Amino acid sequence: MQQCFSLLLLPLILILSSCSVITVHQDFDQTYNFQGLRTYSWLDKNRTVSSDTRINNDLVKDRMIKAIEDSLEAKGYTKVDKAQASFLVVWHGSIDSKLQMDTIDHYYRPYGYGARDIYDPFIRNKTTRTVVSEYDLGTLLIDILDPTEQKLIWRGTGQGVVHGNQEPAKITKNINNAVQQILSQFPPPVTQ
């Protein structure tokens, strides 16, 4: 499912900026009864969420925790002590550098586009250019675990191009937006 929204996580730069298309997926245990889930707690709020300092810092962690809690509350879930929780929540983030190569072919016949023919007298007008650009791909994972076994039962994933140097209010808005889009898939639909 592709959505046009931001996952901007500045220092967390999991910024899937408002002009960027991000991809959101879910995976879950098809045998698990998600209908009985009512309460949640954090597996460990203070854990290291990434080795990347752009992600693993108090500003980003606090924004993420608030966004996830607000989104779960809006869905009707209640935060409780870990011992009373019907599910546990944890999140992870990463930023990976990627290369993109785009080849642009500017081959035109004198009166518009034409078929390629190596014997074509206009082949001298053919211009091909390859542009290589580097970009950062941000990934945000939100995991839901069974509290008894601490086993993964649901995972929501959002991925998109990362952009930096945003104002704090914009970062917060984009984090909230991204989390809402990912958690919009939770709980998964009941299958017959």
LOFI-638531 format. One record per residue (C-alpha): residue number from 1; residue in three letters; chain; x, y, z. Coordinates in Angstrom, 2 decimals, padded with zeros to 5 digits. Example, Ala and Ser with C-alpha at 12.3 -4.5 7.8 and 13.67 -1.06 7.14 Angstrom:
residues 2
r resi 1 resn ALA chain A X 012.30 Y -004.50 Z 007.80
r resi 2 resn SER chain A X 013.67 Y -001.06 Z 007.14
end
This chain:
residues 192
r resi 1 resn MET chain A X 000.00 Y 000.00 Z 000.00
r resi 2 resn GLN chain A X 001.62 Y 003.25 Z -001.06
r resi 3 resn GLN chain A X 000.72 Y 006.46 Z 000.66
r resi 4 resn CYS chain A X 001.84 Y 010.03 Z 000.05
r resi 5 resn PHE chain A X 002.76 Y 011.25 Z 003.51
r resi 6 resn SER chain A X 005.79 Y 012.03 Z 005.55
r resi 7 resn LEU chain A X 007.61 Y 009.78 Z 007.88
r resi 8 resn LEU chain A X 009.96 Y 012.64 Z 008.65
r resi 9 resn LEU chain A X 011.99 Y 011.63 Z 011.61
r resi 10 resn LEU chain A X 014.68 Y 014.33 Z 011.49
r resi 11 resn PRO chain A X 017.47 Y 013.14 Z 013.62
r resi 12 resn LEU chain A X 015.69 Y 009.90 Z 013.17
r resi 13 resn ILE chain A X 015.55 Y 011.16 Z 009.67
r resi 14 resn LEU chain A X 013.11 Y 008.48 Z 008.91
r resi 15 resn ILE chain A X 011.66 Y 011.28 Z 007.00
r resi 16 resn LEU chain A X 009.42 Y 009.95 Z 004.40
r resi 17 resn SER chain A X 008.72 Y 013.47 Z 003.31
r resi 18 resn SER chain A X 005.31 Y 014.78 Z 002.32
r resi 19 resn CYS chain A X 006.28 Y 014.79 Z -001.34
r resi 20 resn SER chain A X 007.80 Y 011.33 Z -001.17
r resi 21 resn VAL chain A X 005.87 Y 008.17 Z -001.74
r resi 22 resn ILE chain A X 006.28 Y 005.68 Z 001.05
r resi 23 resn THR chain A X 005.41 Y 002.05 Z 001.15
r resi 24 resn VAL chain A X 003.52 Y 000.65 Z 004.13
r resi 25 resn HIS chain A X 003.20 Y -003.09 Z 004.78
r resi 26 resn GLN chain A X 002.08 Y -005.38 Z 007.54
r resi 27 resn ASP chain A X 002.85 Y -008.95 Z 008.48
r resi 28 resn PHE chain A X 001.12 Y -010.88 Z 011.23
r resi 29 resn ASP chain A X 000.46 Y -014.27 Z 012.78
r resi 30 resn GLN chain A X -002.70 Y -015.43 Z 011.01
r resi 31 resn THR chain A X -003.57 Y -017.80 Z 013.85
r resi 32 resn TYR chain A X -003.48 Y -015.15 Z 016.58
r resi 33 resn ASN chain A X -006.75 Y -013.75 Z 017.99
r resi 34 resn PHE chain A X -006.27 Y -009.98 Z 017.74
r resi 35 resn GLN chain A X -009.89 Y -009.28 Z 018.73
r resi 36 resn GLY chain A X -009.15 Y -009.85 Z 022.42
r resi 37 resn LEU chain A X -006.49 Y -007.14 Z 022.60
r resi 38 resn ARG chain A X -007.52 Y -004.15 Z 024.74
r resi 39 resn THR chain A X -004.49 Y -002.99 Z 026.73
r resi 40 resn TYR chain A X -000.82 Y -002.46 Z 025.94
r resi 41 resn SER chain A X 002.52 Y -001.61 Z 027.48
r resi 42 resn TRP chain A X 006.00 Y -000.94 Z 026.17
r resi 43 resn LEU chain A X 008.46 Y -003.82 Z 025.97
r resi 44 resn ASP chain A X 011.18 Y -001.36 Z 027.04
r resi 45 resn LYS chain A X 010.78 Y 002.38 Z 026.41
r resi 46 resn ASN chain A X 014.43 Y 003.16 Z 027.09
r resi 47 resn ARG chain A X 016.05 Y 000.57 Z 024.86
r resi 48 resn THR chain A X 018.37 Y 001.34 Z 021.98
r resi 49 resn VAL chain A X 016.21 Y 001.53 Z 018.86
r resi 50 resn SER chain A X 019.07 Y 001.86 Z 016.39
r resi 51 resn SER chain A X 022.85 Y 002.20 Z 016.23
r resi 52 resn ASP chain A X 022.31 Y 005.39 Z 014.19
r resi 53 resn THR chain A X 022.45 Y 008.49 Z 016.42
r resi 54 resn ARG chain A X 020.05 Y 010.26 Z 014.04
r resi 55 resn ILE chain A X 017.45 Y 007.80 Z 015.28
r resi 56 resn ASN chain A X 018.62 Y 006.77 Z 018.73
r resi 57 resn ASN chain A X 018.23 Y 010.07 Z 020.60
r resi 58 resn ASP chain A X 015.78 Y 011.37 Z 023.18
r resi 59 resn LEU chain A X 014.07 Y 013.86 Z 020.84
r resi 60 resn VAL chain A X 013.12 Y 011.22 Z 018.31
r resi 61 resn LYS chain A X 012.37 Y 008.54 Z 020.87
r resi 62 resn ASP chain A X 009.99 Y 010.85 Z 022.80
r resi 63 resn ARG chain A X 008.19 Y 011.86 Z 019.60
r resi 64 resn MET chain A X 007.84 Y 008.25 Z 018.48
r resi 65 resn ILE chain A X 006.55 Y 007.05 Z 021.85
r resi 66 resn LYS chain A X 003.97 Y 009.84 Z 021.98
r resi 67 resn ALA chain A X 002.87 Y 009.24 Z 018.38
r resi 68 resn ILE chain A X 002.45 Y 005.50 Z 018.94
r resi 69 resn GLU chain A X 000.61 Y 006.00 Z 022.25
r resi 70 resn ASP chain A X -001.71 Y 008.63 Z 020.73
r resi 71 resn SER chain A X -002.46 Y 006.41 Z 017.74
r resi 72 resn LEU chain A X -003.18 Y 003.35 Z 019.88
r resi 73 resn GLU chain A X -005.36 Y 005.43 Z 022.24
r resi 74 resn ALA chain A X -007.33 Y 006.75 Z 019.25
r resi 75 resn LYS chain A X -007.99 Y 003.11 Z 018.30
r resi 76 resn GLY chain A X -009.38 Y 002.42 Z 021.79
r resi 77 resn TYR chain A X -006.39 Y 000.70 Z 023.41
r resi 78 resn THR chain A X -005.43 Y 001.57 Z 026.99
r resi 79 resn LYS chain A X -001.87 Y 001.82 Z 028.31
r resi 80 resn VAL chain A X -001.37 Y -000.24 Z 031.48
r resi 81 resn ASP chain A X 001.45 Y -001.79 Z 033.50
r resi 82 resn LYS chain A X 003.36 Y -004.48 Z 031.69
r resi 83 resn ALA chain A X 001.87 Y -007.25 Z 033.88
r resi 84 resn GLN chain A X -001.72 Y -006.36 Z 032.82
r resi 85 resn ALA chain A X -001.03 Y -005.70 Z 029.11
r resi 86 resn SER chain A X -002.70 Y -007.83 Z 026.44
r resi 87 resn PHE chain A X 000.10 Y -006.84 Z 024.04
r resi 88 resn LEU chain A X 003.52 Y -005.20 Z 024.09
r resi 89 resn VAL chain A X 004.81 Y -002.52 Z 021.71
r resi 90 resn VAL chain A X 008.31 Y -001.80 Z 020.45
r resi 91 resn TRP chain A X 009.66 Y 000.18 Z 017.49
r resi 92 resn HIS chain A X 012.87 Y 000.18 Z 015.44
r resi 93 resn GLY chain A X 014.32 Y 002.55 Z 012.88
r resi 94 resn SER chain A X 017.08 Y 002.49 Z 010.30
r resi 95 resn ILE chain A X 018.54 Y 004.66 Z 007.57
r resi 96 resn ASP chain A X 020.41 Y 003.08 Z 004.67
r resi 97 resn SER chain A X 022.28 Y 004.87 Z 001.90
r resi 98 resn LYS chain A X 021.21 Y 003.79 Z -001.58
r resi 99 resn LEU chain A X 022.25 Y 004.59 Z -005.13
r resi 100 resn GLN chain A X 019.81 Y 005.30 Z -007.93
r resi 101 resn MET chain A X 020.76 Y 005.22 Z -011.59
r resi 102 resn ASP chain A X 018.51 Y 006.84 Z -014.16
r resi 103 resn THR chain A X 019.29 Y 006.62 Z -017.86
r resi 104 resn ILE chain A X 017.61 Y 009.23 Z -019.99
r resi 105 resn ASP chain A X 017.45 Y 008.67 Z -023.73
r resi 106 resn HIS chain A X 017.00 Y 011.86 Z -025.74
r resi 107 resn TYR chain A X 016.63 Y 010.19 Z -029.12
r resi 108 resn TYR chain A X 014.27 Y 012.11 Z -031.35
r resi 109 resn ARG chain A X 013.54 Y 011.93 Z -035.03
r resi 110 resn PRO chain A X 013.21 Y 015.28 Z -036.78
r resi 111 resn TYR chain A X 009.40 Y 015.27 Z -036.49
r resi 112 resn GLY chain A X 008.79 Y 013.60 Z -033.11
r resi 113 resn TYR chain A X 009.68 Y 010.24 Z -031.61
r resi 114 resn GLY chain A X 010.76 Y 007.52 Z -033.94
r resi 115 resn ALA chain A X 011.69 Y 003.88 Z -034.05
r resi 116 resn ARG chain A X 015.32 Y 002.98 Z -033.43
r resi 117 resn ASP chain A X 017.32 Y 001.86 Z -036.42
r resi 118 resn ILE chain A X 021.11 Y 001.78 Z -036.34
r resi 119 resn TYR chain A X 021.10 Y 002.65 Z -040.05
r resi 120 resn ASP chain A X 018.89 Y 005.68 Z -039.46
r resi 121 resn PRO chain A X 020.60 Y 008.81 Z -040.82
r resi 122 resn PHE chain A X 019.35 Y 010.75 Z -037.76
r resi 123 resn ILE chain A X 021.10 Y 008.44 Z -035.28
r resi 124 resn ARG chain A X 023.68 Y 011.19 Z -034.78
r resi 125 resn ASN chain A X 020.97 Y 013.09 Z -032.84
r resi 126 resn LYS chain A X 020.83 Y 010.35 Z -030.20
r resi 127 resn THR chain A X 021.90 Y 011.46 Z -026.76
r resi 128 resn THR chain A X 021.86 Y 009.14 Z -023.76
r resi 129 resn ARG chain A X 022.75 Y 010.31 Z -020.29
r resi 130 resn THR chain A X 022.99 Y 008.32 Z -017.05
r resi 131 resn VAL chain A X 022.58 Y 010.16 Z -013.76
r resi 132 resn VAL chain A X 023.67 Y 008.52 Z -010.52
r resi 133 resn SER chain A X 022.33 Y 009.92 Z -007.28
r resi 134 resn GLU chain A X 022.67 Y 008.88 Z -003.66
r resi 135 resn TYR chain A X 019.75 Y 008.99 Z -001.26
r resi 136 resn ASP chain A X 018.85 Y 007.70 Z 002.19
r resi 137 resn LEU chain A X 016.09 Y 005.15 Z 002.63
r resi 138 resn GLY chain A X 014.39 Y 005.28 Z 006.01
r resi 139 resn THR chain A X 012.60 Y 002.33 Z 007.54
r resi 140 resn LEU chain A X 010.27 Y 002.43 Z 010.53
r resi 141 resn LEU chain A X 009.07 Y -000.82 Z 012.13
r resi 142 resn ILE chain A X 006.36 Y -000.98 Z 014.77
r resi 143 resn ASP chain A X 006.12 Y -004.39 Z 016.42
r resi 144 resn ILE chain A X 003.31 Y -005.85 Z 018.50
r resi 145 resn LEU chain A X 004.27 Y -008.77 Z 020.74
r resi 146 resn ASP chain A X 002.39 Y -011.34 Z 022.77
r resi 147 resn PRO chain A X 003.08 Y -010.39 Z 026.42
r resi 148 resn THR chain A X 003.44 Y -013.95 Z 027.71
r resi 149 resn GLU chain A X 005.94 Y -015.29 Z 025.20
r resi 150 resn GLN chain A X 007.23 Y -011.88 Z 024.03
r resi 151 resn LYS chain A X 006.81 Y -013.30 Z 020.53
r resi 152 resn LEU chain A X 006.17 Y -011.08 Z 017.50
r resi 153 resn ILE chain A X 002.51 Y -011.27 Z 016.42
r resi 154 resn TRP chain A X 002.24 Y -008.18 Z 014.17
r resi 155 resn ARG chain A X 004.70 Y -005.92 Z 012.36
r resi 156 resn GLY chain A X 003.95 Y -002.70 Z 010.53
r resi 157 resn THR chain A X 006.63 Y -001.33 Z 008.22
r resi 158 resn GLY chain A X 006.96 Y 002.06 Z 006.52
r resi 159 resn GLN chain A X 009.74 Y 002.89 Z 004.06
r resi 160 resn GLY chain A X 010.58 Y 005.98 Z 002.07
r resi 161 resn VAL chain A X 013.19 Y 008.51 Z 001.09
r resi 162 resn VAL chain A X 014.73 Y 010.38 Z 004.01
r resi 163 resn HIS chain A X 015.02 Y 014.17 Z 004.05
r resi 164 resn GLY chain A X 016.64 Y 016.23 Z 006.79
r resi 165 resn ASN chain A X 016.88 Y 019.71 Z 008.25
r resi 166 resn GLN chain A X 013.20 Y 020.17 Z 009.10
r resi 167 resn GLU chain A X 011.69 Y 022.36 Z 011.80
r resi 168 resn PRO chain A X 010.73 Y 020.53 Z 015.05
r resi 169 resn ALA chain A X 006.98 Y 021.12 Z 014.50
r resi 170 resn LYS chain A X 007.23 Y 019.61 Z 011.01
r resi 171 resn ILE chain A X 009.21 Y 016.63 Z 012.33
r resi 172 resn THR chain A X 006.54 Y 015.97 Z 014.96
r resi 173 resn LYS chain A X 003.72 Y 016.28 Z 012.42
r resi 174 resn ASN chain A X 005.44 Y 013.89 Z 010.02
r resi 175 resn ILE chain A X 006.20 Y 011.33 Z 012.73
r resi 176 resn ASN chain A X 002.55 Y 011.41 Z 013.82
r resi 177 resn ASN chain A X 001.41 Y 011.00 Z 010.24
r resi 178 resn ALA chain A X 003.74 Y 008.07 Z 009.58
r resi 179 resn VAL chain A X 002.80 Y 006.23 Z 012.74
r resi 180 resn GLN chain A X -000.91 Y 006.69 Z 012.03
r resi 181 resn GLN chain A X -000.48 Y 005.29 Z 008.52
r resi 182 resn ILE chain A X 001.44 Y 002.25 Z 009.76
r resi 183 resn LEU chain A X -000.94 Y 001.57 Z 012.67
r resi 184 resn SER chain A X -003.99 Y 002.06 Z 010.45
r resi 185 resn GLN chain A X -003.38 Y -001.60 Z 009.51
r resi 186 resn PHE chain A X -003.58 Y -002.75 Z 013.16
r resi 187 resn PRO chain A X -005.32 Y -004.91 Z 014.13
r resi 188 resn PRO chain A X -005.32 Y -006.93 Z 010.93
r resi 189 resn PRO chain A X -008.68 Y -007.81 Z 009.42
r resi 190 resn VAL chain A X -010.44 Y -010.88 Z 010.73
r resi 191 resn THR chain A X -010.18 Y -013.70 Z 008.20
r resi 192 resn GLN chain A X -012.76 Y -016.46 Z 007.95
end
